[in-house]
Amino acid sequence: MAEFNAILYSVADRVARITLNRPEKRNALSFEMRREIVDALRMAERDDSVSVVLIDGAGTSFCSGYDITPGARESEQPPYGWVSSPYYQPWTDQFARSCLRDWLTIWDLLKPVVAKVHGNCLAGGTEIMSMADIAFVADDARIGYPPMRGQTTPDTLYFPWKMSMAQAKYLQLTGNSVTGREAAEMGWVAKSFPEADLEAETMRELRAIATIAPDLLAANKQSVNQAYEIMGFRTALQTAWQWHALSGHLRPGAGDFSRIAREKGLKSALQWRDEGFTREGFQ
């Protein structure tokens, strides 16, 4: 078993398990956690005893999104590929570029990556889930992207690729969340199960997948990926940092959420962002 700080990593029965392990923060994605996820994915890709990779979360949630606690990032080493030069930092949105770079690791990995989602799966958590090759979720999981209500566009623009236009526009414009069962019904994820059965049903699926030769799994994954690449998948996702910069820095009111978080605390900022929806009974 490899040693990490923000994740757990283990291999058994040809399955490499990457567990997001900040349960006290509902597995909010710190820079450290993101680097360790990428390192673990690469480790699993190099390991011939691994056929498939599983990503799950410790505690009550899969992942509550990126860690946006004021001041949390200042003390951390930036993610891989971050260019802090003054020539690029002000306008290229290094944060969004680094997010897409990290999650394209999942897409490009030769081995299939499966997400097992329970509890909250929000914002950056949905980016991991949506870039995974297969997602199995709990029926009662909460899945959505609330930051689009008052902060920015997504760092990884997966919505048009994972569901119908009607659902993609509704969910991206509102930032509303759906249950795991609803996500399965709309085709966002592969299957949903009662939470009590999620682990057993996911492992049953993975044990079967792991009996397929790794080279054949790789060929099948890459052939499907290539079809989406031809349709413009990667090109569309590469526009994410531009929209993130425009919505997060240049639009009027772009700094309101961060200002409220600094002055009154993150809880107040979240309440400001979501109050119009919670008043109407939306999550």
N, C-alpha and C positions, 0 to 999 in steps of 0.2 A: 504494500500500500504506500503510495506516494504521500509526502507530507506537504500540506498546504495550510494557509491560515483562514481563508474565507470560504473554502469549499472542502468537501470530503471527496476522495477519489478511491475507488476500489474496482477490482476485476474479479468476476466469478461467472462461470458457465458461459464464457465467451462474450459477456456483457460488461462493458466499462461503465460504471455509474459515477456521474458527476453530480454531487448534491450541494446546492447552494446552502451555505451554512452560517447565516447571520439571522437566526430565528428571532432574536430580540429586536431586530429591525425589519422583520417580515421579509428578510432576504433582499433588502434594498441593494441595488448594484453600486458598490463602491468601485473606484478605479482598481484597487487591489483585486477584488473579486473578478472583475472583467479580465484582467491579465491572467489570473489563475484559470479561469474557464478556457481561455484560448490555449494556454499551456497544456491543460489536461486534454483538450480535444486533439492537439498535436501528438501528445503522448499516446493516446488511444489509437490514433491513425498509424503510428509506427509499430504498434504492438501486434504481432501476428497471432497472439492468443485472443485477440478481440475481433469480433465480427460486427458488433453493433454498439452504439453509445447511447446511454440513457441520461437525461438531465432531469433532475427533480429538485424539490426544496425541502429543507428541514423545518419543523415547526408547523404553524397553522396556515402558512401561505406558501405558494410556489415562489412568487416574487412580486413585491409591491412597486417595482419600477426603479428608476435611477435614484440614488441617494441625493435628495435636494435639500438636505439640512443645511441652513446657512453656515458657511465656513468649512463644510466637511471636505471639500475638494482641495482647499488651499494647502493642506499639509500632506497631500498624497502625491506620489509620483504619477505623472500622466500616463495614459494608456499607450500601447505600442503605436508608433507612427505619428505621434503628436508633433506638429511643427510649431514651435513657439516663437519663431522669428517675427519681428514687428512688420515685416513685409507681408505676412500671411495671416497672423493671428486676428487682426481686427475685422477681417471681412470673409475669411474662408470657413468660419465656424468649425474649429478643430474638434469641438465636442461631438457634433453630429457626424463629422467625417470619421471620427474614431469609432463611434457606435456602429456605423455601417460596416467599417472594416472588420470589426470584431465578429459581427454576426454573419458576414459573408464567409467567415471561416467555417461555420456550420454548413453553409450551402456548398462550399468547395471541397469539403472533407470527402475523401474517397469512401468513407464508411457511413452508413445511414445513421442519422441522429434522431432519437425519439424523445419527445418531451412528455413528462407525466405531471399533470397540472392539478393542483387542489387549492382550495381557499382562494385568496386574492391572486390574480394574475393581471397586473395593470401596467400600462405604459411600456417601459423597457422590458418588462416581463413578457408582454405580448409579442415583442419583437423577437425574443428568443424562441417562444412557442411557435410563432409564425414562420420563422426561418428554419425550424426543424423540419425534417423530412416527413415525420409522422407525429401527431399529437393525440394523446389519450388524456381525457380530462374527467374530473368528477362532475356528476350531474349538477351539483350545487355550487361549483366554482363560480367566482365572479371575475369576468374577463372583459376588459375595456381599456380605453385610453383617455381618462378625464383631463389630462393636461391640455388637450386641444380646446378646452373651454376658455382658457385665459392665459396660456403661456405660449406654446409654439405648435407648429405642425410636427408630425412624427419624425424622429431621427431616421427611421427605416420605413419607407413608404410602401408597406406591404398590402394595404387595404385593397387596392384594385385587383391584386393577384390572388387573393385568398377567398373572395366571395363575389356575389353578383354586384352589378353596379348599384342597384337599389340599396342593398345592405351596406356596401362600401361608403356610399355618400351619406347614408343615415348615420352610421357609426362614427365616421370621421368628422362630420359636421357637428354632431351633438356631443361626442365624447362619452356617450352612454355606455353602460356595461350590459352584458348578457350573461345568462347562466351557461354552464358547461353544456347542458342539454340543448339549449338554444343554439350554441355555437356549433354543435354537431349537426343539428337540423339544417343550418344554413350552409354547411360544408366548410366552415372555417377550420374545423378539426376533424380528425378521422372518426373517432368514437367517443362516447361518454359512458360512464359507469357510475353506479352508486358509490359514494366515497369509500364506504366500507369494503368495497370489492376492487377499488382502483388498483392497488398494488398487485393483487393476485391476478387480475385480468391483464394488466400490463405485462407482467412477467410471463404469463402464458403466451402472449403474443410474441414477446422477445425470444423466448426459448425456441419457438418455431422459426422465427426469422434467422436466428443464429445457426440453424442447421444448414442454411444455404451457404455455398462457398463464398468467401469474402470477395473474390475477384468478380463473381457473377453479380453479387450485390452492388459492387462498384459500377459495373457496366450498366446495370439497370438504372441506378441513381443518376449517373452521368448522362444517359440517353434521355431521360425525362428532363433533367436540368437543361440540356442543350436545346430542347424544343422551346422552353421558356426563354432561354437566352436569345434565340432567333426572333421570338416575338417582342424582344426589347426589355426583358425583365431587368437586367443589370443596368442598362442605360437609364431606365426610369428610376431605379433606386439611387443612382448616382446624382440625381437632381435633389435628393433629400436635403443635403447640407445647404443648398442655395435657398430653398424655401424656409429651412430652419433659421437661417441668418436673417432673411427678410421678415419673418414673423416674430422672431425672438429679439431683434435688435433695431430694425428700421421702421416697423409700422408704428403709428401713434399708439401710445399706451403699452408698448412692448415691455417696459420695465416695471409695470404696476405690480405684478405678482411678486417679483423679487424685492421690490421696495417694501411691500406690506410684510413680507416674511422677515426682512431685516428689522423693521420698526416694531412689529407687533407679534412676530413669531410665525412659525410655519403653520400652526393650526389655524390662525386667523386668516392667513393667505389662502389656505385650502377652503375655508368657509366662504371667503369672498368669491373664489373661483366657482364653487359648486352651488351656491345658495339658490340661484334661479332654477336649478334642476331638482335639488332636494326638496324645495318648496312644492314642486309639482309631483313628487313621489318617485323621481328617477334616481338611479344610483350613479 
